[in-house]
Amino acid sequence: MRYRVMKVVIFLLLLWMVTGFYGTKGKLPLTEAVVNELAEGLKEAVYAQFMPGMADGARESCITWVVEAQVESVLPLYGMTKRNVGYAVEASVAWEDDGHSKVLVYEELAEEDLQYLPTEQELQALMREENQAAQSYVSDFVPHGRQVQLPLEDYANYESLVNKFYTIDTNTMAGSDQLNLQALLSRDMTLQTKDEGPQILIYHTHSQERFADSVPGDTSTSIVGVGERLTKILQEQYGYRVLHHTGQYDVDTRDDAYGRSLPALEELLKEYPSIQVVIDLHRDEMAEGTRLVMDLDGRPTARFMFFNGLSRTKKSGNISYLENKNISDNLAFSFQMKLKCEEYYPGLTRKIYLKGYRYNMHLRPRSLLVELGAQNNTVEEAMNACDPLAHVLDMVLSGEDT
């Protein structure tokens, strides 16, 4: 009996030597297949030495404590390997059959070749990557043809134009000198393509804006991630050269974010004079009971809104220190975008919002501020909205209907 015990102890010690020396060359992360093989070998050794005549069912019941409970203490990586299969590397441990019995073979690895199980931080990073992969937003979007033809003659007068297309903030004012159908349609918004370098700049004055299911600390699920998707669509599907600026100007406070972002934007435009379109991409803030979402061809899609700053208020009139010589072009750009949305994707956009102040829209004639969805939209809904937004932008910039 003592001899039999010694044989099992020696067997267990051998297993411990193979798998247990932490911090030495002997430490081998095990795959599930190897662990199962070792466990089966341990079972057979115990069966042969202690239970040669016991029925299989009884042996299984008795051995459970030895294999399931004790193997985890003898093989320190066994429990972790079971929980993290796929992260462990292939171990240089195998059972070799010499014709009579299975012999455990151990091949020592160089220390630099060893790969260990990931840390908690690494596991979290892997989970985020898997989440992103699962939500890669592979597009099955099909651009619409024109769905309706708006009777523009019905909006020739100021009142009907405003009622159909605009919401004017109570603290500002916009007259027929600015909101004139003929003037809004006559301005050429098509892009000049002869210059090298980026043509479109996308940035975020409020980079910290998140959605209902955004992952904390993961910018790919924030408004910045939506900007990256819009960038990718414009580049890969429509052939534009797009610069996505991910500078952060509202980390500690949103106060004066426009003032803090302005120097960086001016520097970018100086460095890349080829940029003709500047898009400030936001998400809105709505009452919790309001969902800015619609079903667009079976895809849940966030509704969006174009926004213009008029550099004037009712109280003060024109704001001289916020001069914007590009207001007429800014207004024409947002109107032509809104008109295309109405005809190709009815119901997708809200009315254009007009407010005082400038919002850095003076930087280029083709400046666009977009409020895409709101805080209670999902990331998927916001990502899906990038497809029709990019399609409409291409129609306006190319001057071609599809």
Secondary structure, 3 states (H helix, E strand, C coil): CHHHHHHHHHHHHHHHHHHCCCCCCCCCCCCHHHHHHHHHHHHHHHHHHHCCCCCHHHHHHHHHHHHHHHHHHHCCCHHHHHHCCCCCCCCCEEEEECCCCEEEEECCCCHHHCCCCCCHHHHHHHHHHHHHHHCCCCCCCCCCCCCCCCCHHHHCCHHHHHHHHEEECCCCCCCCCCCCHHHHHHCCCCCCCCCCCCCEEEECCCCCCECCCCCCCCHHHEHHHHHHHHHHHHHHCCCCCEEECCCCCCCCCCCCHHHHHHHHHHHHHHHCCCCCEEEEEEEECCCCCCCCEEEECCEEEECEEEEEECCEECCCEECHHHCCCCHHHHHHHHHHHHHHHHHHCCCCECCEEEECCCCCCCCCCEEEEEEEEECCCCHHHHHHHHHHHHHHHHHHHHCCCC
